[in-house]
Amino acid sequence: MNLRRTLATLAATTVVAPAVLLTATPASAAAAAAAAPAAVTAPSAADPFASCTSWTQADRVTTELLGFPTRLVAGTWSTFTFRTVNVSASPLKAVGANVDVSAWGAGVPSARLGLTVQWYDRAAKKWRPMPTRVSDFATVSGVLKPGARSDVRMRVMADRRSKAGDGFAFEFARYAGPDGVCGHAGTIHEYDFVVEPAAPKISPARGHLPAVAGGV
């Protein structure tokens, strides 16, 4: 039900709905391993996607989340990497990314848990919040040459007050071509995880220290 909600939202709020294939294991791992890394740039003042004249469903990029956690301890950050690879024969002007993460209390689907997702802007040397709607994207890479990859550090944390729960994440990406033709990554992967409550804080002992027998 939640998966259908996410995909329906994405399709309804983009110019062209991406051709979506859901898999449990990223299919782009082999190609990504051989790709060359690309520098990550800060979001530019001018939206590189504003120059898009048309949208296509051509698979010009692949995406995957590397090291996404299988368990989140409430109140503790867990880091992972958003990897985008240009698998086309032409350079891309920009890449946008988003990660949709949701979690609910164990056995209580109506009890949604609070989660925070951020991405690291290496140019500004600061963490930035991930857009909260799957139709919005953080511009995480500038020009991406054919065969090159963009690796962006990201992190996720469950609210410290969260109880035990279950969740899943999906990665989304879009690209802007210099020819004005833009599109979305055609494959979206699912990443499942569990939420564990934070360890209770131990309060220091109160009161007087016990008397020591045979004092001097």
Residue, then its C-alpha position, 0 to 999 in steps of 0.5 A: m500500500n505504501l509502495r503504491r502511494t509513493l509511486a503514484t505520487l511520483a508519477a502524478t507530480t513529474v512531467v513524464a512518469p518514469a518507467v519503474l522496475l522494482t528490485a530487491t538488489p541493485a542491478s547496477a552494482a557491476a557497472a557502477a564499480a567500474a565507473a569513474p567518480a565525479a565531483v559533487t557540486a552544491p546546488s546552483a542558484a539557477d535550476p539546471f532543470a529549468s532548461c529542459t525542453s522535453w522529457t524522456q524515459a530513456d535509461r541514461v542513468t542508473t542509481e543505487l544506495l550503497g551501505f544503506p542500514t538494515r537497522l536504525v537505532a533511534g537517535t543515532w545517525s546512519t550514513f550511506t552513499f547515493r550513487t548515480v552512473n551515467v550509462s549513456a553516450s552523452p554527458l549530462k548537465a546535472v543530476g538530482a536525487n531524492v531518498d524516500v524513507s518511511a517507518w511505522g511502529a512494529g505491528v501498528p501500521s498507523a503509528r508512523l515514526g519520525l525520520t530525518v534524511q540529509w545529504y552532504d554538500r561537499a562544496a559548502k561542507k555542510w549537511r542539507p535536508m533532503p526534500t520531503r516530497v518525492s517530486d522534489f530533488a536535491t541537485v547533487s552533481g554537476v556535469l557527469k561524463p559518459g561512464a562517470r559516477s557521482d557518489v553523494r554521502m547521505r545519512v538517516m536517523a529515527d527520532r530518539r523517542s521512536k519505538a521498535g518499528d519496520g521501514f523501507a526506503f526508495e531512491f529516485a533520480r533525474y538528469a538534465g541533458p545538455d540537449g534540453v532532453c531530461g528524464h528519470a532513472g528507470t529503476i527504483h530499488e527497495y531497501d528494508f530496515v528495522v528501527e530499534p529503540a534507543a538505549p535508556k539513559i543511566s542516571p547517576a546514583r543519588g544520595h550520600l556515599p556509604a560510610v566506610a568502616g574503620g575511618v581514620 
